[in-house]
Amino acid sequence: MNIERAEEITGYVFKDKSVIKAALTHPSVTALTGAPNYDRLEFLGDSILGAVVSERLYSLYPGSDAGELTNMRKAIVSKQPIAKLEAALELHKCSDCAKNIPLNDKRICDIYESVIGALCIDGGIETARGFVLKTVGEAVKSHPGYRDYKSEVNERFSDYRYCVVRESDGVVEVELVAGGRTVASGTGASKKQAEINCAKNAIEGLK
């Protein structure tokens, strides 16, 4: 276990070292030594991670509804993207685990979330929030498929509208008209989904 390195990664020096020590201790070690582990801290950190990311997405994407925001949050806080975070990987290297426990995304994610919980317990919610915001940006960048294309269209065009050009057999087709010309089109099972796909086609067509 490397507490000093964990503090370097988080940018925070723990007042109570037992908190960060527990955050870096896998339950398999508890079974062998009885030492406190990260189980409860991971529960807390998971909740904080979801809340902080939700608040951030709510602020950044005012044009997205609850379903779209939920998809974006899943893309950021699910195990696979979190396990690829440099901070999560480095924190895992600081942890203690029995040798027979396989390394997987869940194990890496659990350590990351438990450290978030530890930061909250020892330094307060704002300390934990700062660490989350500093590190999850990488997860957002690794999932470009979850971009809010409609918000990007709003930033690119000052005068535009979505026009329904076809609606039949459960398929809606819309066109994005900007500056008097058709920029792109898109289809979907609903007008809303068609607009999202149309916006994506428009942004990708500008590359």
TIRO-2110 file (N, C-alpha, C; in Angstrom, 1 decimal):
// TIRO-2110
0.8, -1.2, 0.0, N, 1, A
0.0, 0.0, 0.0, CA, 1, A
0.9, 1.2, 0.0, C, 1, A
0.5, 2.2, -0.8, N, 2, A
1.3, 3.4, -0.9, CA, 2, A
0.4, 4.7, -0.7, C, 2, A
0.2, 5.0, 0.5, N, 3, A
-0.7, 6.2, 0.9, CA, 3, A
-0.1, 7.5, 0.4, C, 3, A
1.2, 7.7, 0.4, N, 4, A
1.8, 8.9, 0.0, CA, 4, A
1.5, 9.2, -1.5, C, 4, A
1.6, 8.1, -2.3, N, 5, A
1.4, 8.2, -3.7, CA, 5, A
-0.1, 8.5, -4.0, C, 5, A
-1.0, 7.9, -3.2, N, 6, A
-2.4, 8.1, -3.3, CA, 6, A
-2.7, 9.6, -3.1, C, 6, A
-2.1, 10.2, -2.1, N, 7, A
-2.3, 11.6, -1.8, CA, 7, A
-1.8, 12.5, -2.9, C, 7, A
-0.7, 12.1, -3.6, N, 8, A
-0.2, 12.8, -4.7, CA, 8, A
-1.2, 12.8, -5.8, C, 8, A
-1.8, 11.7, -6.1, N, 9, A
-2.8, 11.5, -7.2, CA, 9, A
-4.0, 12.3, -6.9, C, 9, A
-4.5, 12.3, -5.6, N, 10, A
-5.7, 13.1, -5.3, CA, 10, A
-5.5, 14.6, -5.1, C, 10, A
-4.2, 14.9, -4.8, N, 11, A
-3.9, 16.3, -4.5, CA, 11, A
-4.4, 16.7, -3.1, C, 11, A
-4.6, 15.7, -2.2, N, 12, A
-5.1, 16.0, -0.9, CA, 12, A
-4.3, 15.1, 0.2, C, 12, A
-3.9, 15.8, 1.3, N, 13, A
-3.2, 15.1, 2.3, CA, 13, A
-4.2, 14.7, 3.4, C, 13, A
-4.4, 13.5, 3.7, N, 14, A
-5.4, 13.0, 4.7, CA, 14, A
-5.0, 13.3, 6.1, C, 14, A
-5.9, 13.9, 6.8, N, 15, A
-5.7, 14.1, 8.3, CA, 15, A
-5.7, 12.8, 9.0, C, 15, A
-6.7, 12.0, 8.7, N, 16, A
-6.8, 10.7, 9.3, CA, 16, A
-6.4, 9.6, 8.3, C, 16, A
-5.2, 9.1, 8.4, N, 17, A
-4.6, 8.2, 7.5, CA, 17, A
-5.4, 6.8, 7.5, C, 17, A
-6.1, 6.5, 8.5, N, 18, A
-6.8, 5.3, 8.5, CA, 18, A
-8.0, 5.3, 7.5, C, 18, A
-8.4, 6.5, 7.1, N, 19, A
-9.5, 6.6, 6.1, CA, 19, A
-9.0, 6.2, 4.8, C, 19, A
-7.9, 6.8, 4.3, N, 20, A
-7.3, 6.4, 3.0, CA, 20, A
-6.8, 5.0, 3.0, C, 20, A
-6.3, 4.6, 4.2, N, 21, A
-5.8, 3.2, 4.2, CA, 21, A
-7.0, 2.2, 4.0, C, 21, A
-8.1, 2.4, 4.6, N, 22, A
-9.3, 1.6, 4.4, CA, 22, A
-9.7, 1.6, 2.9, C, 22, A
-9.6, 2.8, 2.3, N, 23, A
-10.1, 3.0, 0.9, CA, 23, A
-9.2, 2.2, 0.0, C, 23, A
-8.0, 1.9, 0.4, N, 24, A
-7.1, 1.2, -0.5, CA, 24, A
-6.9, -0.3, -0.2, C, 24, A
-7.8, -0.7, 0.7, N, 25, A
-7.7, -2.1, 1.2, CA, 25, A
-8.9, -2.9, 0.6, C, 25, A
-8.5, -4.0, -0.2, N, 26, A
-9.5, -4.8, -0.8, CA, 26, A
-10.1, -5.8, 0.3, C, 26, A
-11.4, -6.1, 0.2, N, 27, A
-12.0, -7.0, 1.1, CA, 27, A
-11.3, -8.3, 1.3, C, 27, A
-10.6, -8.8, 0.3, N, 28, A
-9.8, -10.0, 0.4, CA, 28, A
-8.7, -9.9, 1.5, C, 28, A
-8.2, -8.7, 1.7, N, 29, A
-7.2, -8.5, 2.8, CA, 29, A
-7.9, -8.6, 4.1, C, 29, A
-9.1, -8.1, 4.2, N, 30, A
-9.8, -8.2, 5.5, CA, 30, A
-10.0, -9.6, 5.9, C, 30, A
-10.3, -10.5, 4.9, N, 31, A
-10.5, -11.9, 5.2, CA, 31, A
-9.3, -12.5, 5.8, C, 31, A
-8.1, -12.0, 5.5, N, 32, A
-6.8, -12.5, 5.9, CA, 32, A
-6.3, -11.9, 7.2, C, 32, A
-6.5, -10.6, 7.4, N, 33, A
-6.0, -9.8, 8.5, CA, 33, A
-7.0, -9.1, 9.4, C, 33, A
-8.2, -9.0, 8.9, N, 34, A
-9.2, -8.3, 9.7, CA, 34, A
-9.2, -6.8, 9.6, C, 34, A
-8.3, -6.3, 8.7, N, 35, A
-8.2, -4.8, 8.5, CA, 35, A
-9.4, -4.3, 7.8, C, 35, A
-9.8, -3.0, 8.2, N, 36, A
-11.0, -2.4, 7.6, CA, 36, A
-10.7, -2.3, 6.0, C, 36, A
-11.8, -2.4, 5.3, N, 37, A
-11.6, -2.4, 3.8, CA, 37, A
-12.5, -1.3, 3.2, C, 37, A
-12.5, -1.2, 1.9, N, 38, A
-13.2, -0.1, 1.2, CA, 38, A
-14.7, -0.3, 0.9, C, 38, A
-15.3, -1.3, 1.4, N, 39, A
-16.6, -1.6, 1.1, CA, 39, A
-17.6, -0.5, 1.3, C, 39, A
-17.6, 0.1, 2.5, N, 40, A
-18.6, 1.2, 2.8, CA, 40, A
-18.2, 2.5, 2.1, C, 40, A
-16.9, 2.7, 2.0, N, 41, A
-16.4, 3.9, 1.3, CA, 41, A
-16.7, 3.9, -0.2, C, 41, A
-16.7, 2.7, -0.8, N, 42, A
-17.0, 2.6, -2.2, CA, 42, A
-18.5, 2.9, -2.4, C, 42, A
-19.4, 2.5, -1.5, N, 43, A
-20.8, 2.8, -1.6, CA, 43, A
-21.0, 4.3, -1.6, C, 43, A
-20.3, 5.0, -0.7, N, 44, A
-20.4, 6.4, -0.6, CA, 44, A
-19.9, 7.1, -1.8, C, 44, A
-18.7, 6.7, -2.2, N, 45, A
-18.1, 7.3, -3.4, CA, 45, A
-18.9, 7.1, -4.7, C, 45, A
-19.5, 5.9, -4.8, N, 46, A
-20.3, 5.7, -6.0, CA, 46, A
-21.5, 6.7, -6.1, C, 46, A
-22.1, 7.0, -5.0, N, 47, A
-23.2, 7.9, -4.9, CA, 47, A
-22.7, 9.3, -5.2, C, 47, A
-21.6, 9.7, -4.7, N, 48, A
-21.0, 11.0, -4.9, CA, 48, A
-20.6, 11.2, -6.4, C, 48, A
-20.0, 10.2, -7.0, N, 49, A
-19.6, 10.2, -8.4, CA, 49, A
-20.8, 10.5, -9.3, C, 49, A
-21.9, 9.7, -9.0, N, 50, A
-23.1, 9.9, -9.8, CA, 50, A
-23.7, 11.2, -9.7, C, 50, A
-23.8, 11.7, -8.4, N, 51, A
-24.4, 13.0, -8.2, CA, 51, A
-23.6, 14.2, -8.8, C, 51, A
-22.3, 14.1, -8.7, N, 52, A
-21.4, 15.2, -9.2, CA, 52, A
-21.5, 15.2, -10.8, C, 52, A
-21.4, 14.1, -11.4, N, 53, A
-21.5, 14.0, -12.8, CA, 53, A
-22.9, 14.4, -13.3, C, 53, A
-23.9, 14.0, -12.6, N, 54, A
-25.3, 14.4, -13.0, CA, 54, A
-25.4, 15.9, -12.9, C, 54, A
-24.9, 16.6, -11.9, N, 55, A
-25.0, 18.0, -11.8, CA, 55, A
-24.3, 18.7, -12.9, C, 55, A
-23.1, 18.1, -13.2, N, 56, A
-22.3, 18.7, -14.3, CA, 56, A
-22.9, 18.7, -15.6, C, 56, A
-23.5, 17.5, -15.9, N, 57, A
-24.2, 17.3, -17.2, CA, 57, A
-25.4, 18.2, -17.3, C, 57, A
-26.2, 18.3, -16.2, N, 58, A
-27.3, 19.2, -16.1, CA, 58, A
-27.0, 20.6, -16.5, C, 58, A
-25.8, 21.1, -16.0, N, 59, A
-25.4, 22.5, -16.3, CA, 59, A
-24.9, 22.6, -17.7, C, 59, A
-24.2, 21.6, -18.2, N, 60, A
-23.5, 21.8, -19.5, CA, 60, A
-24.5, 21.6, -20.7, C, 60, A
-25.5, 20.8, -20.5, N, 61, A
-26.4, 20.5, -21.6, CA, 61, A
-27.9, 20.8, -21.3, C, 61, A
-28.2, 22.1, -21.3, N, 62, A
-29.6, 22.5, -20.9, CA, 62, A
-30.6, 22.1, -21.9, C, 62, A
-30.1, 21.7, -23.2, N, 63, A
-31.1, 21.2, -24.2, CA, 63, A
-31.4, 19.8, -24.1, C, 63, A
-30.7, 19.0, -23.3, N, 64, A
-30.9, 17.6, -23.2, CA, 64, A
-32.0, 17.2, -22.2, C, 64, A
-32.8, 16.2, -22.5, N, 65, A
-33.8, 15.8, -21.5, CA, 65, A
-33.2, 14.7, -20.6, C, 65, A
-34.1, 14.2, -19.7, N, 66, A
-33.6, 13.2, -18.7, CA, 66, A
-33.0, 12.0, -19.3, C, 66, A
-33.6, 11.5, -20.4, N, 67, A
-33.1, 10.3, -21.0, CA, 67, A
-31.8, 10.4, -21.6, C, 67, A
-31.6, 11.6, -22.3, N, 68, A
-30.3, 11.9, -22.9, CA, 68, A
-29.2, 12.1, -21.8, C, 68, A
-29.5, 12.8, -20.8, N, 69, A
-28.6, 13.0, -19.7, CA, 69, A
-28.2, 11.7, -19.0, C, 69, A
-29.2, 10.8, -18.9, N, 70, A
-29.0, 9.5, -18.3, CA, 70, A
-28.0, 8.7, -19.1, C, 70, A
-28.1, 8.7, -20.4, N, 71, A
-27.2, 8.0, -21.3, CA, 71, A
-25.8, 8.5, -21.2, C, 71, A
-25.7, 9.8, -21.1, N, 72, A
-24.4, 10.5, -21.0, CA, 72, A
-23.7, 10.1, -19.7, C, 72, A
-24.5, 10.1, -18.6, N, 73, A
-24.0, 9.7, -17.3, CA, 73, A
-23.5, 8.3, -17.3, C, 73, A
-24.3, 7.4, -17.9, N, 74, A
-23.9, 6.0, -17.9, CA, 74, A
-22.5, 5.8, -18.7, C, 74, A
-22.4, 6.6, -19.7, N, 75, A
-21.1, 6.5, -20.5, CA, 75, A
-19.9, 7.0, -19.7, C, 75, A
-20.2, 7.8, -18.7, N, 76, A
-19.1, 8.4, -17.9, CA, 76, A
-18.8, 7.6, -16.7, C, 76, A
-19.8, 7.1, -16.0, N, 77, A
-19.6, 6.5, -14.6, CA, 77, A
-19.7, 5.0, -14.6, C, 77, A
-19.9, 4.4, -15.8, N, 78, A
-20.0, 2.9, -15.8, CA, 78, A
-18.5, 2.4, -15.6, C, 78, A
-18.4, 1.1, -15.3, N, 79, A
-17.1, 0.5, -14.9, CA, 79, A
-16.1, 0.6, -16.0, C, 79, A
-16.5, 0.4, -17.3, N, 80, A
-15.5, 0.4, -18.3, CA, 80, A
-14.7, 1.7, -18.5, C, 80, A
-15.4, 2.8, -18.7, N, 81, A
-14.7, 4.1, -18.8, CA, 81, A
-14.0, 4.5, -17.5, C, 81, A
-14.5, 4.3, -16.4, N, 82, A
-13.9, 4.6, -15.1, CA, 82, A
-12.6, 3.8, -15.0, C, 82, A
-12.6, 2.6, -15.4, N, 83, A
-11.4, 1.7, -15.2, CA, 83, A
-10.3, 2.1, -16.1, C, 83, A
-10.6, 3.0, -17.1, N, 84, A
-9.6, 3.4, -18.1, CA, 84, A
-9.0, 4.8, -17.6, C, 84, A
-9.5, 5.4, -16.6, N, 85, A
-9.0, 6.7, -16.1, CA, 85, A
-7.6, 6.5, -15.6, C, 85, A
-6.7, 7.4, -15.9, N, 86, A
-5.4, 7.3, -15.4, CA, 86, A
-5.4, 7.4, -13.9, C, 86, A
-6.2, 8.2, -13.3, N, 87, A
-6.2, 8.3, -11.8, CA, 87, A
-6.7, 7.0, -11.2, C, 87, A
-7.7, 6.4, -11.8, N, 88, A
-8.2, 5.1, -11.2, CA, 88, A
-7.1, 4.0, -11.3, C, 88, A
-6.4, 4.0, -12.5, N, 89, A
-5.4, 3.0, -12.6, CA, 89, A
-4.2, 3.2, -11.7, C, 89, A
-3.8, 4.4, -11.5, N, 90, A
-2.7, 4.8, -10.6, CA, 90, A
-3.1, 4.5, -9.1, C, 90, A
-4.4, 4.8, -8.7, N, 91, A
-4.8, 4.6, -7.4, CA, 91, A
-4.8, 3.1, -7.1, C, 91, A
-5.2, 2.3, -8.1, N, 92, A
-5.2, 0.8, -7.9, CA, 92, A
-3.8, 0.3, -7.6, C, 92, A
-2.8, 0.9, -8.2, N, 93, A
-1.5, 0.5, -8.0, CA, 93, A
-1.1, 0.7, -6.5, C, 93, A
-1.8, 1.7, -5.9, N, 94, A
-1.5, 2.0, -4.5, CA, 94, A
-2.1, 1.1, -3.5, C, 94, A
-3.1, 0.2, -4.0, N, 95, A
-3.9, -0.5, -3.1, CA, 95, A
-3.3, -1.9, -2.7, C, 95, A
-3.9, -2.5, -1.7, N, 96, A
-3.6, -3.8, -1.2, CA, 96, A
-4.7, -4.8, -1.6, C, 96, A
-4.3, -6.0, -2.1, N, 97, A
-5.3, -7.0, -2.5, CA, 97, A
-4.6, -8.4, -2.4, C, 97, A
-5.4, -9.4, -2.0, N, 98, A
-4.8, -10.7, -2.0, CA, 98, A
-4.4, -11.1, -3.4, C, 98, A
-3.3, -11.9, -3.5, N, 99, A
-2.7, -12.3, -4.8, CA, 99, A
-3.7, -13.1, -5.7, C, 99, A
-4.6, -13.8, -5.1, N, 100, A
-5.4, -14.7, -5.9, CA, 100, A
-6.7, -14.0, -6.5, C, 100, A
-6.8, -12.7, -6.2, N, 101, A
-8.0, -11.9, -6.7, CA, 101, A
-7.7, -11.3, -8.1, C, 101, A
-8.4, -11.7, -9.1, N, 102, A
-8.1, -11.2, -10.5, CA, 102, A
-8.3, -9.7, -10.7, C, 102, A
-7.5, -9.1, -11.5, N, 103, A
-7.6, -7.7, -11.8, CA, 103, A
-8.7, -7.6, -12.9, C, 103, A
-9.7, -6.7, -12.6, N, 104, A
-10.7, -6.4, -13.6, CA, 104, A
-11.2, -5.0, -13.5, C, 104, A
-12.1, -4.6, -14.4, N, 105, A
-12.6, -3.2, -14.3, CA, 105, A
-13.3, -2.9, -13.0, C, 105, A
-14.0, -3.9, -12.5, N, 106, A
-14.7, -3.6, -11.2, CA, 106, A
-13.8, -3.3, -10.1, C, 106, A
-12.7, -4.0, -10.0, N, 107, A
-11.7, -3.8, -8.9, CA, 107, A
-11.1, -2.4, -9.0, C, 107, A
-10.8, -2.0, -10.2, N, 108, A
-10.2, -0.7, -10.4, CA, 108, A
-11.2, 0.4, -10.1, C, 108, A
-12.4, 0.2, -10.6, N, 109, A
-13.5, 1.2, -10.3, CA, 109, A
-13.8, 1.3, -8.8, C, 109, A
-13.8, 0.1, -8.1, N, 110, A
-14.1, 0.2, -6.7, CA, 110, A
-13.1, 1.0, -5.9, C, 110, A
-11.9, 0.9, -6.3, N, 111, A
-10.8, 1.6, -5.6, CA, 111, A
-11.0, 3.1, -5.8, C, 111, A
-11.3, 3.5, -7.1, N, 112, A
-11.5, 4.9, -7.4, CA, 112, A
-12.6, 5.5, -6.6, C, 112, A
-13.8, 4.7, -6.6, N, 113, A
-14.9, 5.2, -5.9, CA, 113, A
-14.7, 5.3, -4.4, C, 113, A
-14.0, 4.3, -3.9, N, 114, A
-13.7, 4.3, -2.4, CA, 114, A
-12.9, 5.5, -2.0, C, 114, A
-11.9, 5.9, -2.9, N, 115, A
-11.1, 7.0, -2.6, CA, 115, A
-11.9, 8.3, -2.6, C, 115, A
-12.9, 8.4, -3.5, N, 116, A
-13.8, 9.5, -3.5, CA, 116, A
-14.6, 9.6, -2.2, C, 116, A
-15.0, 8.4, -1.7, N, 117, A
-15.7, 8.4, -0.4, CA, 117, A
-14.8, 8.8, 0.7, C, 117, A
-13.5, 8.4, 0.6, N, 118, A
-12.6, 8.7, 1.7, CA, 118, A
-12.3, 10.2, 1.7, C, 118, A
-12.2, 10.8, 0.5, N, 119, A
-12.0, 12.3, 0.4, CA, 119, A
-13.2, 13.0, 1.0, C, 119, A
-14.4, 12.5, 0.8, N, 120, A
-15.6, 13.2, 1.4, CA, 120, A
-15.5, 13.1, 3.0, C, 120, A
-15.2, 11.9, 3.5, N, 121, A
-15.2, 11.7, 4.9, CA, 121, A
-14.1, 12.5, 5.6, C, 121, A
-12.9, 12.6, 5.0, N, 122, A
-11.8, 13.3, 5.6, CA, 122, A
-11.8, 14.8, 5.3, C, 122, A
-12.2, 15.1, 4.1, N, 123, A
-12.0, 16.5, 3.6, CA, 123, A
-13.3, 17.2, 3.3, C, 123, A
-14.4, 16.5, 3.3, N, 124, A
-15.7, 17.2, 3.0, CA, 124, A
-16.1, 17.0, 1.5, C, 124, A
-17.4, 17.2, 1.3, N, 125, A
-18.0, 16.9, 0.0, CA, 125, A
-17.3, 17.7, -1.2, C, 125, A
-16.9, 19.0, -0.9, N, 126, A
-16.3, 19.8, -1.9, CA, 126, A
-14.9, 19.2, -2.4, C, 126, A
-14.2, 18.6, -1.4, N, 127, A
-12.9, 18.0, -1.7, CA, 127, A
-13.1, 16.8, -2.7, C, 127, A
-14.1, 16.0, -2.3, N, 128, A
-14.5, 14.9, -3.2, CA, 128, A
-15.0, 15.3, -4.6, C, 128, A
-15.8, 16.4, -4.6, N, 129, A
-16.3, 16.9, -5.8, CA, 129, A
-15.2, 17.4, -6.7, C, 129, A
-14.2, 18.1, -6.1, N, 130, A
-13.1, 18.6, -6.9, CA, 130, A
-12.3, 17.5, -7.6, C, 130, A
-12.1, 16.4, -6.9, N, 131, A
-11.4, 15.3, -7.4, CA, 131, A
-12.1, 14.7, -8.6, C, 131, A
-13.5, 14.5, -8.4, N, 132, A
-14.3, 13.9, -9.5, CA, 132, A
-14.2, 14.8, -10.7, C, 132, A
-14.4, 16.1, -10.6, N, 133, A
-14.4, 17.0, -11.7, CA, 133, A
-13.0, 17.0, -12.4, C, 133, A
-12.0, 16.8, -11.6, N, 134, A
-10.6, 16.9, -12.2, CA, 134, A
-10.3, 15.6, -13.0, C, 134, A
-11.0, 14.5, -12.7, N, 135, A
-10.6, 13.2, -13.3, CA, 135, A
-11.6, 12.7, -14.3, C, 135, A
-12.9, 12.9, -14.2, N, 136, A
-13.9, 12.3, -15.1, CA, 136, A
-13.9, 12.9, -16.5, C, 136, A
-13.2, 14.1, -16.7, N, 137, A
-13.1, 14.7, -18.0, CA, 137, A
-12.6, 13.7, -19.0, C, 137, A
-11.6, 12.9, -18.6, N, 138, A
-11.0, 11.9, -19.5, CA, 138, A
-12.0, 10.9, -19.9, C, 138, A
-12.9, 10.5, -19.0, N, 139, A
-13.9, 9.5, -19.4, CA, 139, A
-14.9, 10.1, -20.4, C, 139, A
-15.2, 11.4, -20.3, N, 140, A
-16.1, 12.0, -21.3, CA, 140, A
-15.4, 12.0, -22.6, C, 140, A
-14.2, 12.3, -22.7, N, 141, A
-13.5, 12.3, -24.0, CA, 141, A
-13.3, 11.0, -24.6, C, 141, A
-13.3, 9.9, -23.8, N, 142, A
-13.2, 8.6, -24.3, CA, 142, A
-14.5, 8.0, -24.9, C, 142, A
-15.6, 8.7, -24.7, N, 143, A
-16.9, 8.3, -25.2, CA, 143, A
-17.5, 9.4, -26.1, C, 143, A
-16.9, 9.7, -27.2, N, 144, A
-17.4, 10.8, -28.1, CA, 144, A
-18.8, 10.5, -28.6, C, 144, A
-19.2, 9.2, -28.6, N, 145, A
-20.5, 8.8, -29.2, CA, 145, A
-21.6, 9.4, -28.4, C, 145, A
-21.4, 9.9, -27.2, N, 146, A
-22.4, 10.4, -26.3, CA, 146, A
-22.4, 11.9, -26.3, C, 146, A
-21.9, 12.5, -27.3, N, 147, A
-21.8, 14.0, -27.4, CA, 147, A
-23.3, 14.5, -27.5, C, 147, A
-23.5, 15.7, -27.1, N, 148, A
-24.8, 16.4, -27.2, CA, 148, A
-24.7, 17.2, -28.5, C, 148, A
-25.1, 16.5, -29.6, N, 149, A
-25.0, 17.1, -30.9, CA, 149, A
-25.9, 18.3, -31.1, C, 149, A
-27.1, 18.2, -30.5, N, 150, A
-28.1, 19.3, -30.7, CA, 150, A
-27.5, 20.6, -30.1, C, 150, A
-26.8, 20.5, -28.9, N, 151, A
-26.3, 21.7, -28.3, CA, 151, A
-25.1, 22.2, -29.2, C, 151, A
-24.4, 21.3, -29.9, N, 152, A
-23.3, 21.8, -30.8, CA, 152, A
-23.9, 22.5, -32.0, C, 152, A
-25.0, 22.0, -32.5, N, 153, A
-25.7, 22.7, -33.6, CA, 153, A
-26.1, 24.1, -33.2, C, 153, A
-26.6, 24.2, -32.0, N, 154, A
-27.0, 25.5, -31.4, CA, 154, A
-25.9, 26.5, -31.4, C, 154, A
-24.7, 25.9, -31.1, N, 155, A
-23.5, 26.8, -31.0, CA, 155, A
-23.0, 27.1, -32.4, C, 155, A
-23.1, 26.3, -33.4, N, 156, A
-22.6, 26.5, -34.7, CA, 156, A
-23.5, 27.4, -35.6, C, 156, A
-24.8, 27.3, -35.4, N, 157, A
-25.7, 28.1, -36.2, CA, 157, A
-26.6, 29.0, -35.4, C, 157, A
-26.6, 30.3, -35.9, N, 158, A
-27.4, 31.3, -35.2, CA, 158, A
-28.9, 31.3, -35.6, C, 158, A
-29.2, 30.8, -36.9, N, 159, A
-30.5, 30.8, -37.4, CA, 159, A
-30.8, 29.5, -38.0, C, 159, A
-31.5, 28.6, -37.4, N, 160, A
-31.8, 27.3, -37.9, CA, 160, A
-33.1, 26.7, -37.4, C, 160, A
-33.6, 25.7, -38.1, N, 161, A
-34.8, 25.0, -37.6, CA, 161, A
-34.7, 23.5, -38.1, C, 161, A
-35.5, 22.7, -37.4, N, 162, A
-35.6, 21.3, -37.8, CA, 162, A
-37.0, 21.2, -38.5, C, 162, A
-37.0, 20.6, -39.7, N, 163, A
-38.3, 20.5, -40.5, CA, 163, A
-38.6, 19.0, -40.7, C, 163, A
-39.8, 18.6, -40.4, N, 164, A
-40.2, 17.2, -40.6, CA, 164, A
-40.6, 17.1, -42.1, C, 164, A
-39.9, 16.2, -42.8, N, 165, A
-40.1, 16.0, -44.3, CA, 165, A
-40.9, 14.7, -44.6, C, 165, A
-40.8, 13.8, -43.6, N, 166, A
-41.5, 12.5, -43.9, CA, 166, A
-41.9, 11.9, -42.5, C, 166, A
-43.0, 11.3, -42.4, N, 167, A
-43.4, 10.6, -41.2, CA, 167, A
-44.4, 9.5, -41.6, C, 167, A
-43.8, 8.3, -41.7, N, 168, A
-44.6, 7.1, -42.1, CA, 168, A
-44.0, 5.8, -41.6, C, 168, A
-44.9, 4.8, -41.3, N, 169, A
-44.4, 3.5, -40.9, CA, 169, A
-43.5, 3.5, -39.7, C, 169, A
-43.8, 4.4, -38.7, N, 170, A
-43.0, 4.5, -37.5, CA, 170, A
-41.7, 5.2, -37.7, C, 170, A
-41.4, 5.8, -38.8, N, 171, A
-40.2, 6.5, -39.1, CA, 171, A
-40.4, 7.9, -39.4, C, 171, A
-39.6, 8.8, -38.7, N, 172, A
-39.7, 10.2, -38.9, CA, 172, A
-38.4, 10.7, -39.5, C, 172, A
-38.5, 11.5, -40.5, N, 173, A
-37.3, 12.1, -41.2, CA, 173, A
-37.4, 13.6, -41.0, C, 173, A
-36.3, 14.2, -40.6, N, 174, A
-36.2, 15.7, -40.5, CA, 174, A
-35.0, 16.2, -41.2, C, 174, A
-35.1, 17.5, -41.6, N, 175, A
-34.0, 18.1, -42.2, CA, 175, A
-33.6, 19.3, -41.3, C, 175, A
-32.3, 19.6, -41.2, N, 176, A
-31.8, 20.8, -40.5, CA, 176, A
-31.6, 21.9, -41.6, C, 176, A
-32.4, 23.0, -41.4, N, 177, A
-32.3, 24.1, -42.4, CA, 177, A
-31.7, 25.3, -41.7, C, 177, A
-30.6, 25.7, -42.2, N, 178, A
-29.8, 26.9, -41.6, CA, 178, A
-29.4, 27.8, -42.7, C, 178, A
-29.7, 29.1, -42.5, N, 179, A
-29.3, 30.1, -43.5, CA, 179, A
-30.0, 29.9, -44.8, C, 179, A
-31.2, 29.3, -44.8, N, 180, A
-31.9, 29.1, -46.1, CA, 180, A
-31.5, 27.9, -46.8, C, 180, A
-30.7, 27.0, -46.3, N, 181, A
-30.3, 25.8, -47.0, CA, 181, A
-30.3, 24.6, -46.1, C, 181, A
-30.5, 23.4, -46.7, N, 182, A
-30.6, 22.2, -46.0, CA, 182, A
-29.2, 21.7, -45.7, C, 182, A
-28.8, 21.6, -44.4, N, 183, A
-27.5, 21.3, -43.9, CA, 183, A
-27.3, 19.8, -43.8, C, 183, A
-28.4, 19.1, -43.3, N, 184, A
-28.3, 17.7, -43.1, CA, 184, A
-29.7, 17.1, -42.9, C, 184, A
-29.8, 15.8, -42.9, N, 185, A
-31.1, 15.1, -42.6, CA, 185, A
-30.8, 14.0, -41.7, C, 185, A
-31.9, 13.5, -41.0, N, 186, A
-31.8, 12.4, -40.1, CA, 186, A
-33.1, 11.7, -39.9, C, 186, A
-33.1, 10.4, -39.6, N, 187, A
-34.3, 9.7, -39.3, CA, 187, A
-34.3, 9.1, -37.9, C, 187, A
-35.5, 8.7, -37.4, N, 188, A
-35.6, 8.1, -36.1, CA, 188, A
-37.0, 7.7, -35.8, C, 188, A
-37.2, 6.9, -34.8, N, 189, A
-38.5, 6.4, -34.4, CA, 189, A
-39.4, 7.5, -33.9, C, 189, A
-38.9, 8.7, -33.6, N, 190, A
-39.6, 9.8, -33.1, CA, 190, A
-39.0, 11.1, -33.6, C, 190, A
-39.8, 12.1, -33.6, N, 191, A
-39.2, 13.4, -34.1, CA, 191, A
-38.0, 13.8, -33.3, C, 191, A
-38.0, 13.6, -32.0, N, 192, A
-36.9, 13.9, -31.2, CA, 192, A
-35.6, 13.1, -31.5, C, 192, A
-35.8, 11.8, -31.7, N, 193, A
-34.6, 11.0, -32.1, CA, 193, A
-34.1, 11.4, -33.5, C, 193, A
-35.1, 11.7, -34.4, N, 194, A
-34.7, 12.1, -35.7, CA, 194, A
-33.8, 13.4, -35.7, C, 194, A
-34.3, 14.3, -34.8, N, 195, A
-33.5, 15.6, -34.7, CA, 195, A
-32.1, 15.3, -34.2, C, 195, A
-32.0, 14.4, -33.2, N, 196, A
-30.7, 14.1, -32.6, CA, 196, A
-29.8, 13.5, -33.7, C, 196, A
-30.3, 12.6, -34.5, N, 197, A
-29.5, 12.0, -35.6, CA, 197, A
-29.2, 13.0, -36.7, C, 197, A
-30.1, 13.9, -36.9, N, 198, A
-29.9, 14.9, -37.9, CA, 198, A
-28.8, 15.8, -37.5, C, 198, A
-28.8, 16.2, -36.2, N, 199, A
-27.8, 17.1, -35.6, CA, 199, A
-26.4, 16.4, -35.7, C, 199, A
-26.4, 15.1, -35.4, N, 200, A
-25.1, 14.4, -35.4, CA, 200, A
-24.6, 14.4, -36.9, C, 200, A
-25.4, 14.2, -37.8, N, 201, A
-25.0, 14.2, -39.2, CA, 201, A
-24.5, 15.6, -39.7, C, 201, A
-25.1, 16.6, -39.1, N, 202, A
-24.7, 17.9, -39.5, CA, 202, A
-23.3, 18.3, -38.9, C, 202, A
-23.1, 17.9, -37.7, N, 203, A
-21.8, 18.2, -37.0, CA, 203, A
-20.7, 17.4, -37.7, C, 203, A
-21.0, 16.1, -37.9, N, 204, A
-19.9, 15.3, -38.5, CA, 204, A
-19.7, 15.7, -40.0, C, 204, A
-20.7, 16.3, -40.6, N, 205, A
-20.5, 16.8, -42.0, CA, 205, A
-19.7, 18.0, -42.1, C, 205, A
-19.5, 18.7, -40.9, N, 206, A
-18.7, 19.9, -40.9, CA, 206, A
-17.2, 19.7, -40.7, C, 206, A
-16.9, 18.4, -40.4, N, 207, A
-15.5, 18.1, -40.1, CA, 207, A
-14.6, 18.3, -41.4, C, 207, A
END
